[in-house]
Amino acid sequence: MKIRELDRQSVLSILPERDPFGHKGTFGKVFLLCGSSGFTGAAYLSAMGALRAGAGLVYLGVPESIYAIEAVKLNEPVVFPLPDEDGKLSVEAIPQILNRLPAMDAILIGCGLGVSEGTLTVVKAVLENAACPVILDADGINALSGHMDILRGRQYPTILTPHDGEFRRVGGRVGDDRMADAAAFASEYGCILLLKGHRTCVTDGVSGYVNRTGNPGMAVGGSGDVLAGILTGLLGQGMQPLQAAACAAWLHGTAGDLCAAELGQYAMLPTDMLNALPRLLK
């Protein structure tokens, strides 16, 4: 398997150029299903990550019980409430979700979503009906535990972004050769895997990227939500899924390195990483 390392030049050469005659629809319509009672920050960070990565239109669907919080915090995304149960998305949200899918260029599901029967049903419905790339993060991945056959045979790209614990939860193995383990999983389930960690591995089972940016200051709740949002924003702009995942990993880690240099690893926050991204995308 050919494995490449990411650097600034390679990432900037892959990123799509902004069309001088483009409009907000040109740069991608993305749909995020994130957040639950007690996890409102995940929805905020992922939506802002998508916007900072250049997405033209970001639609954020959240459980009705947290809608007012998200609507106050977020100005740029289109935030709307969905039926919920105990603070998490319910099966009654599915008709509204399916109605929005055809217009979307990429979908993210999972950041702070919580695990419940309703969540699992929503994840299944999105994977079965979305005619575009779908990113599964956090509880979107956890919901698949014991249901991994959902991924097999999907006609459109699916990207999973687990840390080691989530990866093991869905049957992944983490040994001495992380890339080999990630590639075996990606091949078995026909997905792209972004395995987060000290050296993030990105692979489709055939080729891969290793990202060496990032630092321990990024090991804080919400950091992964920013990464998932960045990836969604890049996919919405039409990037190839493997390259989008690789670029997202590098941008996320490099933004974290900028924050560590300026603020220190103890004090930096995911919101600082959001604010650092514009300096990388000039």
C-alpha positions as CSV (number, residue, x, y, z in Angstrom):
1,M,0.0,0.0,0.0
2,K,1.3,3.4,-0.9
3,I,1.5,5.7,2.2
4,R,2.1,9.4,1.9
5,E,2.9,12.0,4.5
6,L,1.0,15.3,4.5
7,D,2.7,18.7,4.4
8,R,1.5,22.2,3.7
9,Q,2.4,22.2,0.0
10,S,0.6,18.9,-0.7
11,V,-2.5,20.0,1.2
12,L,-2.7,23.4,-0.5
13,S,-2.2,21.7,-3.9
14,I,-5.3,19.5,-3.3
15,L,-7.7,22.1,-1.9
16,P,-10.2,23.3,-4.5
17,E,-9.8,26.9,-5.8
18,R,-12.6,29.3,-5.1
19,D,-14.6,30.1,-8.2
20,P,-14.5,33.9,-8.7
21,F,-18.0,33.6,-10.2
22,G,-19.3,31.2,-7.5
23,H,-22.1,31.8,-5.1
24,K,-23.0,30.1,-1.8
25,G,-24.5,27.1,-3.6
26,T,-21.3,26.6,-5.6
27,F,-19.3,25.8,-2.4
28,G,-21.5,23.1,-1.1
29,K,-24.6,22.4,0.8
30,V,-23.9,20.3,3.9
31,F,-26.2,18.8,6.5
32,L,-25.2,18.1,10.0
33,L,-27.1,16.0,12.5
34,C,-25.4,16.7,15.8
35,G,-26.0,17.6,19.4
36,S,-28.2,16.4,22.3
37,S,-29.2,17.5,25.7
38,G,-26.0,18.2,27.6
39,F,-23.9,18.1,24.4
40,T,-24.8,21.4,22.7
41,G,-21.1,22.4,22.2
42,A,-20.6,19.5,19.7
43,A,-23.2,20.8,17.3
44,Y,-21.7,24.3,17.5
45,L,-18.1,23.3,16.9
46,S,-18.9,20.9,14.0
47,A,-21.1,23.5,12.3
48,M,-18.4,26.2,12.7
49,G,-15.7,23.8,11.5
50,A,-17.7,23.2,8.2
51,L,-18.0,27.0,7.7
52,R,-14.4,27.7,8.4
53,A,-13.4,25.0,5.9
54,G,-15.3,27.0,3.2
55,A,-18.7,25.4,3.0
56,G,-21.3,27.6,1.3
57,L,-24.4,26.5,3.2
58,V,-24.5,24.7,6.4
59,Y,-27.7,23.2,7.7
60,L,-27.7,22.0,11.3
61,G,-30.5,19.7,12.5
62,V,-30.7,19.4,16.3
63,P,-33.1,17.9,18.9
64,E,-35.9,20.3,19.6
65,S,-35.0,20.5,23.2
66,I,-31.6,22.2,22.4
67,Y,-32.8,24.2,19.4
68,A,-33.0,27.5,21.3
69,I,-29.5,27.2,22.6
70,E,-28.0,26.5,19.2
71,A,-30.1,29.2,17.5
72,V,-28.7,31.8,19.9
73,K,-25.1,30.6,19.6
74,L,-25.0,30.2,15.8
75,N,-25.5,33.0,13.3
76,E,-24.2,31.6,10.0
77,P,-25.6,28.1,9.8
78,V,-29.2,27.3,9.1
79,V,-30.3,25.8,12.4
80,F,-33.6,23.9,12.7
81,P,-35.3,21.7,15.3
82,L,-36.1,18.0,14.9
83,P,-38.4,15.8,17.0
84,D,-36.6,14.3,20.0
85,E,-37.0,12.0,22.9
86,D,-35.2,12.4,26.2
87,G,-33.0,15.1,24.5
88,K,-31.9,12.9,21.6
89,L,-33.2,12.6,18.0
90,S,-36.3,10.3,17.8
91,V,-37.6,8.2,14.9
92,E,-40.2,10.9,14.3
93,A,-37.4,13.1,13.0
94,I,-36.7,10.8,10.0
95,P,-39.3,12.1,7.5
96,Q,-37.9,15.7,7.9
97,I,-34.4,14.4,7.6
98,L,-35.1,12.4,4.5
99,N,-36.8,15.4,2.9
100,R,-33.6,17.4,3.1
101,L,-31.2,14.7,1.9
102,P,-31.5,15.1,-1.9
103,A,-30.3,18.7,-1.9
104,M,-27.1,18.0,0.1
105,D,-23.5,17.5,-1.1
106,A,-22.3,15.9,2.2
107,I,-23.8,14.8,5.5
108,L,-22.3,14.6,9.0
109,I,-24.0,12.6,11.7
110,G,-22.9,11.9,15.2
111,C,-21.1,14.7,17.0
112,G,-22.7,14.8,20.5
113,L,-25.7,12.9,19.2
114,G,-26.0,10.4,22.1
115,V,-26.8,6.7,21.8
116,S,-30.4,5.5,21.7
117,E,-32.7,3.4,19.6
118,G,-33.8,6.6,17.9
119,T,-30.2,7.5,17.1
120,L,-29.5,4.1,15.6
121,T,-32.7,4.3,13.5
122,V,-31.7,7.8,12.2
123,V,-28.2,6.7,11.4
124,K,-29.6,3.7,9.4
125,A,-32.1,5.9,7.5
126,V,-29.4,8.4,6.5
127,L,-27.0,5.7,5.3
128,E,-29.7,3.9,3.3
129,N,-31.0,7.1,1.7
130,A,-28.2,9.6,1.3
131,A,-27.0,9.9,-2.3
132,C,-23.8,11.7,-1.2
133,P,-20.8,11.2,1.1
134,V,-21.7,10.6,4.8
135,I,-19.3,11.2,7.6
136,L,-19.9,9.2,10.8
137,D,-18.3,10.6,13.9
138,A,-18.5,9.9,17.7
139,D,-22.0,8.6,18.5
140,G,-22.7,8.1,14.8
141,I,-20.0,5.4,15.0
142,N,-21.1,4.1,18.4
143,A,-24.6,3.6,17.0
144,L,-23.2,1.1,14.5
145,S,-21.8,-1.2,17.1
146,G,-23.3,-4.6,16.3
147,H,-24.8,-3.3,13.1
148,M,-21.7,-2.9,10.8
149,D,-23.3,-4.6,7.9
150,I,-25.1,-1.3,7.2
151,L,-21.9,-0.1,5.7
152,R,-21.4,-2.9,3.2
153,G,-22.7,-2.3,-0.2
154,R,-23.4,1.4,0.3
155,Q,-23.2,3.1,-3.1
156,Y,-21.8,6.4,-1.9
157,P,-18.7,7.1,0.2
158,T,-18.8,6.6,3.9
159,I,-16.1,8.1,6.1
160,L,-15.6,7.1,9.8
161,T,-13.6,9.3,12.1
162,P,-13.0,7.3,15.3
163,H,-10.5,7.5,18.1
164,D,-9.0,4.2,19.2
165,G,-11.8,3.5,21.7
166,E,-14.6,4.0,19.2
167,F,-12.6,2.0,16.6
168,R,-12.4,-1.0,19.0
169,R,-16.1,-0.6,19.8
170,V,-17.0,-1.3,16.2
171,G,-14.6,-4.2,15.9
172,G,-11.4,-2.5,14.8
173,R,-8.0,-3.7,16.0
174,V,-5.3,-1.4,17.1
175,G,-1.9,-3.0,17.2
176,D,1.6,-1.9,16.5
177,D,0.9,-1.1,12.8
178,R,-2.0,1.4,13.0
179,M,-2.1,2.0,9.3
180,A,-2.4,-1.8,8.5
181,D,-5.2,-2.1,11.0
182,A,-7.0,0.9,9.6
183,A,-6.6,-0.4,6.0
184,A,-7.9,-3.8,6.9
185,F,-11.0,-2.3,8.5
186,A,-11.6,0.1,5.5
187,S,-11.3,-2.8,3.1
188,E,-13.6,-5.0,5.0
189,Y,-16.4,-2.5,5.3
190,G,-15.9,-0.5,2.1
191,C,-15.4,2.8,3.9
192,I,-12.7,5.4,4.4
193,L,-11.2,5.5,7.8
194,L,-9.7,8.5,9.6
195,L,-8.2,6.9,12.7
196,K,-7.4,9.7,15.1
197,G,-4.4,9.6,17.4
198,H,-0.8,10.7,17.9
199,R,-0.2,9.8,14.2
200,T,-3.6,10.0,12.5
201,C,-4.0,7.4,9.7
202,V,-6.3,8.0,6.8
203,T,-7.0,5.2,4.3
204,D,-9.5,3.6,2.0
205,G,-7.7,0.2,2.2
206,V,-5.7,0.8,-1.0
207,S,-3.7,3.9,-0.2
208,G,-3.2,6.0,2.8
209,Y,-1.9,9.2,4.4
210,V,-0.2,9.7,7.7
211,N,-0.6,13.1,9.4
212,R,2.2,14.2,11.8
213,T,0.7,17.5,12.8
214,G,-1.1,18.1,16.2
215,N,-0.1,18.0,19.8
216,P,-1.4,16.9,23.3
217,G,-3.2,20.3,23.8
218,M,-5.8,19.1,21.3
219,A,-6.8,16.2,23.7
220,V,-9.9,18.1,24.9
221,G,-13.6,17.6,24.4
222,G,-14.8,19.2,21.2
223,S,-11.6,18.9,19.3
224,G,-12.9,16.0,17.2
225,D,-16.1,17.9,16.5
226,V,-14.0,20.6,14.8
227,L,-12.2,18.0,12.7
228,A,-15.5,16.4,11.6
229,G,-16.9,19.8,10.6
230,I,-13.8,20.6,8.6
231,L,-14.0,17.3,6.7
232,T,-17.7,17.9,6.0
233,G,-17.0,21.4,4.6
234,L,-14.3,20.0,2.3
235,L,-16.5,17.2,1.1
236,G,-19.3,19.6,0.4
237,Q,-17.0,21.4,-2.0
238,G,-16.5,18.3,-4.1
239,M,-13.2,17.0,-2.9
240,Q,-12.5,13.3,-3.3
241,P,-13.3,11.7,0.1
242,L,-9.8,10.2,0.8
243,Q,-8.1,13.5,0.0
244,A,-10.7,15.5,1.9
245,A,-10.1,13.4,5.0
246,A,-6.3,13.7,4.7
247,C,-6.5,17.5,4.2
248,A,-8.9,17.8,7.1
249,A,-6.6,15.9,9.4
250,W,-3.6,18.1,8.4
251,L,-5.6,21.4,8.8
252,H,-7.0,20.4,12.1
253,G,-3.6,19.4,13.5
254,T,-1.8,22.4,12.1
255,A,-4.4,24.7,13.6
256,G,-3.8,23.0,16.9
257,D,-0.1,23.5,16.5
258,L,-0.6,27.3,15.9
259,C,-2.7,27.5,19.1
260,A,-0.2,25.6,21.1
261,A,2.6,27.9,20.0
262,E,0.6,31.0,20.9
263,L,-1.5,29.9,23.9
264,G,0.3,26.9,25.3
265,Q,-1.0,23.3,25.3
266,Y,-2.7,23.6,28.7
267,A,-4.9,26.6,27.8
268,M,-5.9,26.1,24.2
269,L,-9.5,25.3,23.3
270,P,-11.3,23.9,20.3
271,T,-12.7,27.4,19.6
272,D,-9.1,28.6,19.3
273,M,-8.6,26.0,16.6
274,L,-11.6,27.4,14.7
275,N,-10.1,30.9,14.9
276,A,-6.7,29.6,13.7
277,L,-8.0,28.0,10.5
278,P,-8.3,31.2,8.5
279,R,-4.6,31.7,8.7
280,L,-4.0,28.3,7.0
281,L,-6.6,28.9,4.2
282,K,-5.5,32.3,2.9
